[in-house]
């Protein structure tokens, strides 16, 4: 089992930071689905891991059948779990580098974009560049759900400001007092930009995963 797959074991520990974060993300994804107009909903997940957040949000959701899209995950073991969890859903799981915008060709613009488990593993410059590129991946009024730990140095204030600068309004920011986790939801309020084609958005710099 890869280190990236083992990291997911903490999701199964009740009350752990990852378990709490997962519950928040599931709720926020479900709310994003509820907020879309009737009809198809396209979803994209960067560094999707085992897809537990998407699978959890779709479980029993009345709009499950409306959701199509793509989960991008480089780790083969995690991608295999995601395919099992999402069996029967109209979502593809591709093994690709989520930091390469080419991984999203044909799957964007999306109505719901997940950037979970990414910002804690890349540089601030790459965080800002990724946020600046998100209007290319988003449909009009799309919601982006993102996570970032609040351990020192806490980058979440800067991230929230960069979303505003990129044309998003904040819908929610969850930051439990007893845990160093942060979950943000931002909605695109400026016109989407055309997809600009493949290029490097970010590269992981951490040897051990951190959300």
ABEGO torsion letter per residue (X at the ends): XBAAAAAAAAAABBGBAAAAAAAAAAAAAAAAAAABBBEBBBBBBBGAEAGAAAAAAABGBAAAAABBEBBBBABAAAAAAAAAAABGBBBBBBBBBAABAAAABGAOBBABBBBBGAAAABBAAAAAAAAAAAAAABBBGBBBBBBBBABOBBAAAAAAAAAAAAGBBBABBBBBAABBBBBBBBBBABBBBBBAEBBBABBBABABBBX
